[in-house]
Amino acid sequence: MKQKSPELTTPVRNFSLQLSPTPRGARLARLLATEQLRSWGLPLDPARQVIAELSNNAATHGRIPGRDFRLLLYVVADTLRIEVTDTRDDRLPALSDSGRGLLLVEALSDRWGTAPGLPPRKTVWAELDLAPGPKNLVSGGAGGLPQGLQR
């Protein structure tokens, strides 16, 4: 006699795209991710702004001709995690006065950081808390990665 498998009580939410490191690829990342967030019933902002900044950074600063970047979105409990992986592990992101991208990511996300990948990859990630509550005022702090992998 076959036993029935238990049903998942919460939907698995993950979304992954591989795109060319061009302005068009960054724009497609934002547009397609926005539609995915909408289909999940999640708030679009500030997630789409963070996705736009991280994708644009991958297309601008992480660009190596012939090597794509990857956008990954997933929801675990009440947290949306946004990951953008590019092939420039020699160029780690840093807050600076010359650009506004990471300053926006810092301001809009609850946590963000970087994680090394298999050479030559690196991942820049940001987490957004979906549950209502007090906003974490110290972004970039303790997040989903071990302390050694924080920015």
Legacy VTK file of the C-alpha trace (Angstrom):
# vtk DataFile Version 3.0
C-alpha trace
ASCII
DATASET POLYDATA
POINTS 151 float
0.000 0.000 0.000
1.325 3.409 -0.963
1.415 6.133 1.625
0.509 9.633 0.625
3.336 12.180 0.868
2.654 15.123 3.145
1.961 18.379 1.308
4.157 21.384 1.871
2.287 23.930 3.954
4.225 26.890 2.609
5.137 27.405 -1.015
8.729 27.141 -2.072
9.689 30.513 -3.445
12.843 30.809 -5.488
13.644 32.406 -8.794
16.880 32.385 -10.765
17.987 34.124 -13.959
21.230 34.162 -15.877
21.687 37.334 -17.915
24.268 39.102 -20.013
26.286 41.756 -18.145
24.874 44.626 -20.177
22.473 47.479 -19.449
19.781 45.405 -21.186
20.558 42.409 -18.949
20.328 44.580 -15.819
17.010 46.046 -17.002
15.629 42.556 -17.741
16.690 41.397 -14.276
14.685 44.212 -12.678
11.614 43.725 -14.894
11.444 39.927 -14.628
12.153 39.937 -10.888
9.406 42.536 -10.390
6.919 40.250 -12.128
8.069 37.327 -9.980
7.626 39.343 -6.772
4.165 40.383 -7.980
3.222 36.730 -8.648
4.332 35.845 -5.109
2.191 38.649 -3.690
5.204 40.386 -2.153
5.714 44.145 -1.929
7.589 45.432 -4.966
9.500 48.191 -3.218
12.166 48.410 -1.965
13.050 44.993 -3.474
12.982 46.113 -7.095
15.226 49.071 -6.298
17.764 46.801 -4.611
17.564 44.345 -7.525
18.097 47.198 -10.000
21.170 48.500 -8.148
22.823 45.108 -7.659
22.122 44.056 -11.263
23.403 47.348 -12.608
26.578 46.959 -10.527
27.099 43.446 -11.945
26.635 44.744 -15.498
28.883 47.765 -14.925
31.616 46.701 -12.507
31.425 42.901 -12.719
31.412 42.716 -16.468
33.724 40.421 -18.378
32.707 39.864 -22.012
31.253 36.411 -22.542
30.504 35.819 -18.831
26.956 36.239 -17.552
25.707 37.321 -14.154
23.083 35.493 -12.127
20.160 36.881 -10.143
18.661 34.663 -7.460
15.639 35.515 -5.318
14.309 33.333 -2.572
12.090 33.622 0.447
12.898 31.879 3.705
10.405 32.439 6.511
9.763 36.207 6.446
12.933 37.228 4.611
13.467 37.920 0.923
17.062 37.291 -0.076
18.402 38.838 -3.261
21.704 37.519 -4.635
23.601 38.755 -7.661
26.641 36.732 -8.706
29.177 38.022 -11.210
32.576 36.891 -12.445
34.790 39.632 -11.036
35.944 38.334 -7.666
38.851 40.790 -7.870
36.430 43.749 -7.543
34.651 43.680 -4.191
31.919 46.247 -3.610
32.537 49.121 -1.230
30.558 52.118 -0.092
31.943 55.278 -1.660
31.056 58.878 -2.303
31.486 58.437 -6.053
28.462 56.180 -6.571
25.044 55.933 -5.050
24.228 52.273 -5.797
25.532 50.627 -2.653
24.418 53.557 -0.522
20.874 52.817 -1.716
21.303 49.104 -1.025
22.586 49.993 2.462
19.599 52.276 3.108
16.890 50.030 1.645
17.928 46.573 2.851
17.930 45.153 6.346
21.252 43.381 5.786
23.701 43.078 2.912
27.145 41.722 2.236
29.328 39.673 -0.071
30.208 36.016 -0.315
33.074 34.504 -2.290
32.225 31.894 -4.883
34.237 29.491 -6.929
36.865 31.606 -8.690
36.299 33.938 -10.448
32.843 34.490 -8.882
31.515 36.614 -6.044
27.998 37.163 -4.796
26.595 40.401 -3.455
23.468 39.766 -1.414
20.809 41.774 0.364
18.033 40.699 2.685
14.685 42.385 3.192
12.499 41.504 6.167
8.942 40.980 4.941
7.217 40.865 8.324
6.050 44.194 9.714
8.071 45.357 12.654
10.863 47.696 13.614
13.374 48.131 10.799
16.901 47.040 11.544
18.811 50.316 11.596
22.212 48.662 11.285
22.298 47.203 7.793
25.187 45.093 6.707
25.302 43.628 10.214
24.620 40.069 11.253
22.662 38.444 8.479
22.239 35.112 6.829
25.952 34.482 6.328
28.653 33.697 8.871
30.418 36.766 10.257
33.574 36.128 8.243
31.672 36.544 4.984
30.116 39.895 5.839
31.322 42.963 3.996
LINES 1 152
151 0 1 2 3 4 5 6 7 8 9 10 11 12 13 14 15 16 17 18 19 20 21 22 23 24 25 26 27 28 29 30 31 32 33 34 35 36 37 38 39 40 41 42 43 44 45 46 47 48 49 50 51 52 53 54 55 56 57 58 59 60 61 62 63 64 65 66 67 68 69 70 71 72 73 74 75 76 77 78 79 80 81 82 83 84 85 86 87 88 89 90 91 92 93 94 95 96 97 98 99 100 101 102 103 104 105 106 107 108 109 110 111 112 113 114 115 116 117 118 119 120 121 122 123 124 125 126 127 128 129 130 131 132 133 134 135 136 137 138 139 140 141 142 143 144 145 146 147 148 149 150
